[in-house]
Amino acid sequence: MLIISCENLVFSQEIEPFKIPLNENIFSKTSSNVKNNNSQDFQNKTIRVLISNKGSFEQKEIILTSTEEIFITSSNQLVANSTTPITITKDGDYFLVKFQGIIKKVLVNEDLIVSTKSAPIEIENIKKIGASAKYLGKIEISSAKTNKMKIINIIDIEDYIKGVVPNEMPIYFGLEALKAQAISARGYAYRDTSLKNTDYDVCDTTGSQVYNGYNSYDTIANKAVNETMGQFALYKGNIILSLYSSTAGGHTENYENVFSQNGIKTKFPSEPIPYLKGTADFDYGEDLSKEDNARRFYETKPESYDINSPRYRWEYIWKIEELEDILAKNLIKFSNNEFVKPSLKNREDFGKIQNIDIPKRGVSGKAMYVRITTDKGVFLIAKEIMIRKIFEYNNKWLPSANIVFTKIFDQNILSGFKVTGGGYGHGVGLSQYGAAGMDKKGFSYDKILKHYYNGISIGSYPVECNFKEFKNCQSTFYSPTAKAYLIIEYSAKPHDLTFKINDSVVLISSQNFDKKYGQIELKKWMKKGINKVELVNYETNMLDFSNHNVKFYVELFGHDQK
């Protein structure tokens, strides 16, 4: 899969976000506009969000206002301060900053930083949720092509998540579902490194996660974010790739059966991810990778957590000539794609459809390959996103690749095809409608997440601390109870450590550890609400451990606590 920046993404008409699987955690911007690959960047708690306007990430004019005085600086020098609107344009090598009848010229080789004391910054000529866009934090304005500019919102990570959750999940899905969404969105933001060679971390569209800033803040969504503050879904002490989609259709899919893997040659199916395993909402008692079972499953409506989704089950019908035109057009369009074989150059080389079948399905019954047989040859399409793109209906992708095909005959002549399907999106990880269904059945957010992510725990950010610096060796998080465990992993031989847990200084003896790993119950020092855990010292015991690292996090809900 080719990873590209948000500015180069072409978005479909699909509402449900297609989440790109990625690998690491990178945040913050250095003075040279290159991101600093440092796990401690989390402790700075800011994220850089590229802002769009009507599908474009480059703007000709920016009009700023606020309920407080606006300050604009460049190279730490004050350029403007005003309580009236400020208009910024670009003319060649200069930004033009216009306010109160004054025009100031600033070289574009240095970014403009917009801030207020505490009020949101409003961009009058960008609309979000039907009103002028508003953002907490700071706004950075940088030069783009010709006389255009880029806008980046530099914002606290938790405030960013508050602007994501109500845009990725309806508020009426319930508080526990929203909490699960908040943790998934927080983890996804930290794991999304597709943009690591750019000067921003995420964009505000489905290329990352939908973020509409302060306009979209909601009391219930804010509560969900606040009551999961600093919490992540973890697998073996690492933040998971928390993929999610709208509707799984009753059964999620294995990661490897949906996504490809880059290398010298693209691999599909990809390598599996152990916590992204297909999960049935209930025991349906059938192997859905088998054709007959998949057909029964998707042609009926068995009980599931996401059964109330409008896309839980759906069907479309094509006339044969219509489908032939669609498939021929799209096979030509994607003829150079490695997931379409063989390539098709001309419409007449496609021929007349004789059959469409699915030679391999995933554990949810999702089509991994679709085979089209015509009187001119056989075409094989791999990978769910490509299948959805090529079998379009009314100029839109198929909602999912959980599909079965049925021939339609008119007096024994093949006259069309019906596709019956279930779900909306890639179907890996959290089902958002499923989370809503589980919420309504009384499940807590940790139970929801553990249903969709296999073998995970819920805990604080995993901090890696170097003893030479003791820099940012702390983690702050919300705990719903006082019960929790401090998990410590050493890079070398265990030794005694001193932590400050809220207001208490606690010596952790290495005698409690097995080799390089150990856990300590924190009930004595934890509280319900906001907690802070900080590594403050280590005991040398006449030995020098200063070249060692230690990793620690607080586990709130263990992987064995169902």
Secondary structure, DSSP 8 states (H G I E B T S, - for coil): -----GGG----S--S----------EEE-TTS-EE--GGGGGG-EEEEE--BTTBS-BSEEEEE-SS-EEEEETTEEEEEESS-EEEEEETTEEEEEETTEEEEEETTS-EEEE-SSS-EEEEEEEETTEEEEESSEEEEEE-STT-EEEEEEEEHHHHHHTTHHHHS-GGG-HHHHHHHHHHHHHHHHH--TTTTSS-SEESSTTS----GGGG--HHHHHHHHTTTTEEEEETTEE----EESB--SB---GGGT--B-SSS-BSS----TT----BSS---S-TTSHHHHHHHHTS----TTTTSTTSSEEEEEEHHHHHHHHHHHHHHTTT-TTEES----GGGT--EEEEEEEEE-TTS-EEEEEEEETTEEEEEESHHHHHHHS-BTTB--S-S-EEEEEEEETTEEEEEEEEE--BS---SEEHHHHHHHHHTT--HHHHHHHHSTT-EEEE--EEEETTT--S-EEEEEESSS--EEEEEESSS---EEEEETTEEEEE-GGG-BTTEEEEE-TTT--SEEEEEEEEEE--TTS--TT-EEEEEEEEE-TT--
